[in-house]
Amino acid sequence: MAAKQFALPKQKKYRIDDLPHARNALARVSAHGSPAQKKAVRKAVVRKYPSLKRKK
């Protein structure tokens, strides 16, 4: 699988190649990720799937 299909491509972590995986990545990083990972994953997911952007 290509690195660009992950939210953290250098580590090949948090797969975001489709919407269900993107949602799962958000849930997993929320439970197990560092603050920096959470920010990076959310940014990557929202960039690819704008519909998942949090409403304030």
C-alpha positions in Angstrom: 0.0 0.0 0.0 1.3 3.4 -0.9 2.5 5.7 1.8 0.2 8.5 0.6 -2.8 6.4 1.7 -1.9 6.9 5.4 -2.4 10.0 7.6 1.2 9.5 8.9 2.9 8.4 5.7 6.4 8.1 7.0 5.4 5.6 9.6 2.6 4.1 7.4 0.1 4.6 10.3 -3.6 5.4 10.3 -4.9 4.3 6.9 -7.2 6.9 5.2 -7.7 5.5 1.7 -11.5 5.4 2.1 -14.0 7.1 4.4 -14.5 4.2 6.8 -10.8 3.9 7.3 -10.5 7.7 7.8 -13.2 7.5 10.5 -11.3 4.6 12.1 -8.0 6.5 12.0 -9.6 9.4 13.9 -11.0 7.1 16.5 -7.7 5.2 16.9 -5.5 8.3 17.1 -7.9 9.8 19.6 -7.5 6.8 21.9 -3.8 6.0 21.4 -2.0 9.0 19.7 0.1 11.8 21.0 -1.2 15.3 20.7 1.0 15.9 17.7 -0.3 12.7 16.0 -3.9 13.7 16.7 -3.3 17.1 15.0 -1.6 15.6 12.0 -4.1 12.8 11.5 -7.1 15.2 11.8 -5.4 17.6 9.3 -4.8 14.8 6.8 -8.3 13.4 7.2 -10.1 16.7 6.8 -7.9 17.6 3.8 -9.0 14.4 2.1 -12.6 14.2 3.4 -13.8 17.8 4.1 -17.2 16.4 5.2 -15.5 15.1 8.4 -14.5 18.6 9.5 -15.7 19.4 13.1 -18.4 22.0 13.3 -17.7 24.6 16.0 
